[in-house]
Amino acid sequence: MSMRVLVVAALLGVAACDRSSAVPAVTVAPETGESRLSNIRQLTFGGENAEAYWSPDGRWITFQSTRDGRTCDEQFVMRANGADVQRVSDGRGKTTCGWFFPGSDRLFFASSTAHDSLCPARPDPSKGYVWPLDKYDIYTVNRDGSELKRLTNYDVYTAEGVLSPDGKRIVFTSLKDGDLDIYTMNVDGSDVRRLTSTPGYDGGPWWSPDGKRIVYRAHHPKDSTELRQYQELLAQGLIRPSKVELFVMNADGTDQRQVTALGGANFGPSWSPDGTKIIFSSNFVAPRSRNFELYLVDAAASMATAEQLERVTTHPSFDGFAMFSPNGKQLLWASNRNAKSDGETNVFVADFRWE
């Protein structure tokens, strides 16, 4: 489930597999207050580009995009410098949440290709701000777009996959048991284990560097009225994601605890290279706004408030989907900064100062 819909609407349809020539990366000055970021480079130009994640060797990046006039997210790869952009999804339906296997020659992502040649319909605007829970399943593919293979067969929302550091298991979110919960499975799709069971949304899971913990976002209805409203939307294939906080649990689902208590939408968490901090995106300062910033919080925190955070970005727009490079020296994220048109989202990389 792409949190980018907090900034842009869900979009439509695509064409067959292609290769695009990349515009050379350009340097963008950091904003005042972005003291941890230097040598910021913009890797994509135009359209909607987000959820960009490194390959384990740091040589490649997978991301989703509506580039070249497409109006629906498809899955792409590019080199770490923005060159050799290649679409790897099949051009049917829409995709989200790509991730490389070790070796960088094969990856997995979620797609609605089995159900839609075009994008699924957008939600009825009269329902307010909601996400559609489209019928994604997880697929694997070669980096050149060949040998697309289906890994899961649940025919319900199944996405948000991240590979464990040892390359043996995938953590993901699925509606397969009637609620939005977090699961793990072997990389061949076997040995599926459910980790969460509290009524409500649990998603966006991400392994810690040692593979022992998982950070995720969640919203658990507080009373019967809120639970009924959540379940009524769920029955329509919808969710209202404006209130989510960060949680951490052990890799087997035990010891679930809430990390933040900020209000608003807190999402896209990932870990610092040493596993002591979590970087995430939030609009808690103005929960009704589309201004999301990146923050750091102590991974051991409990019910952290604003005073316990460190702000990383200050640009007055969207910044999210942050991931540190395998060597821990760079930060990759998506942002509306330097946009040439309203709502344009691009992929950026910066050197990250730890001291």
PyMOL commands that set and color helices and strands:
alter all, ss='L'
color gray80, all
select helices_A, chain A and resi 3-6+125-127+224-235+306-308
alter helices_A, ss='H'
color red, helices_A
select strands_A, chain A and resi 19-20+26-28+37-42+49-54+60-65+74-79+85-87+95-100+106-111+131-132+137-142+149-150+158-163+169-174+181-186+193-194+201-207+213-219+238-239+245-250+257-258+266-271+277-282+293-298+309-311+319-324+330-335+346-352
alter strands_A, ss='S'
color yellow, strands_A
deselect
rebuild
show_as cartoon
